[in-house]
Amino acid sequence: MHPHLNAGLRQLTEGLGATNIEGIVDGWADAVLAECERVAIGSYVLIGASLGGLLAHLVGLSARRRGKPGCSANKGLVLIDPAPSVHLSKVPLPGVRGAATYLAMHSIGFDLDFLEEVGDGDLAMKLAARRAELGLAPFTEQTVLENQRELRATTHLLNLATAYQTQPKLSIPSTESRVWLTLSEGRPDFFLKAGLTAAEASPAAAQKYGSIAQELIVPGGHLEVCQRCMIGDMVAFNELLQRAMDEGSGHDASDAASSKAGGAGQAPPDTPAGTTAKDKDDPKVSPKADRRSSTDTTPKKAGFMGLFGKK
């Protein structure tokens, strides 16, 4: 969460002081480490979708540098169609209009005509009005203020991330943890439209995060896949996530099968509400060969951004 979205803030500029992405990433890393220390978890698994995939990766690198003995090990990185972890050629800063488009696509849909002929200063109010028209939220003073704050935070974060990835001679280190990667079939098209080159938009660019434990390719566009995975509406991804959690915690498949559902220490169930069995058997959902070594017996512990901690 961007610090500007803290409900306790009242000033327009609070939480927007970071001048580079590291300033925000280090704050998230400190929060992860503090949570690990609070609940006595020695390691954790991070998850991120789209730009959040890159940010989760950077948080893991920062936490490893800043960690204390017994609380610094990122045992896994679960990435959902992540932004590429490579230097990008010239991509313009999104600005407030780019941020409004980003928010609209993620929360409203792809019909963006309602943003045309709207001044930059009125974009947040227009977003709030459109969400009200669709029955997603009431149109009140409070929701307008929340949209204004969300738009400021998103503009800040997207601009910092874009500036980071386009800086000259950028080299993003690979993670030492294992990577569980889910890619959408529509990935290249989405990132090409965002201004990336064919090489930057390719699956190969997403495979540079580190050692791939498992790669899953699923049908659908970038945003659809990110959203469905994040709400547990894709069985194949849920199973990948469960494997990542189990491997990170040192549990085997029989442990996972016998565990009780619903606890705070559990990953999402294999078949969440709203998911149909055909998703699991869809031939278009094609997991690539699992590269896990059968000789790897190193004991591991894992958590999930403090939400799925396992002692």
C-alpha angles and dihedrals in degrees: 000000000000110000090235089067091065104127091220094065119100105170120087093231101042113121093015096093098101111110096191137029091252090067091062097036093054090052091053091047091053089051092051092049092047091052091048089052093046095054096032097244115154097201143009147201120235126207131194139168127211109329086358088067092062091044092050088052092051091047090054092051091048093047091052090053094044099036127120125229108285094017112062109078119115099197097184145009117209109196126189111200090317128200107261116273093222138095110278126218117237109320118168119241108262095229123189094307092051089049091051090051090049092051092045094051092048098045108021112024142254099299097102099162090109089070093059119103091014119126118237091248092058099046096098092050090048091051090051091048093049092049089051092050089054093048093246096123139351118264103242138138088260095053091048090052090048091051091049091052093046091050093050092049093046093048090051094047096045092047092050092047093048092048089050095052095045097048113120118268094005113175116183112200119232117246121255089218125082118268125224105197130195118185131187121228087230094054099109093049093051096049093042088057088049089062102262124135121251091258093049092048095048125106087243090068090056091051092065095080092092144282107350112225092181135352123204125190115197133183120255141058126301098260095042093052093046092050096045093048093048093053095044095250097132118072096198091056093045089056092048090050091049091052091049091051094045094048091047092051095043092245119141128219093269090055090053093048093052098043119110118247125235102038123129089245095057131098117226114294120258093250112031124188112287095025119117125214091238089070089065093051098038105132089213090065098081120179111199121227113300107243096199115133115237089212096059105109099155109140113241139186126202146189134183109232087307092303101089100033119165121192 
